């Protein structure tokens, strides 16, 4: 099953890369492939799903956050080896969310989709603590989402980094 999903993902990613690579050569910006669903565009649907993921983060609910990841998802984070599988991802989420409260906000997002795959590229901020004057960290991420046969969207790859200078 993983091979079937990987093949579909690979084909979708090649299509997206081709559009992005050839767009400037045609002297115009590439347009995202967007499929209309009952609820609007895939970007709208994914934005709604992502709101739930952000709410889980802001509530410190690692288990609910982990539920947004596919069973075989990969999390690629700075300074760590790749974490593979929802259970491994949940372990690191528990560790991260066990500290002081944090508030995640998506500042800007661009979603591009092709079939059952979508790429969500965003700029985000994380405010440390409950105070409005808490430290704010800015960063970015790319999430690759896949729509499963039951219609749900799950994160299959997630990579992020901070805008802070490397130490």
Buried (B, 14 or more C-beta within 10 A) or exposed (E): EEEEBEEBBEEBBEBBEEBBEEEEEEEEEBEBBBBEEEEEBBBBBBBEBBEEBBEBBBEBBBEBBBBBBBEBBBBBBEEEEEBEBBEBBBBBBBEBBEEEBBBBEBEEBEBBBBBBBBBBEBBBBBBBEEEEEBEEBEBBBBBBBBBEEEEEBBBBBBBBBEEEEEE
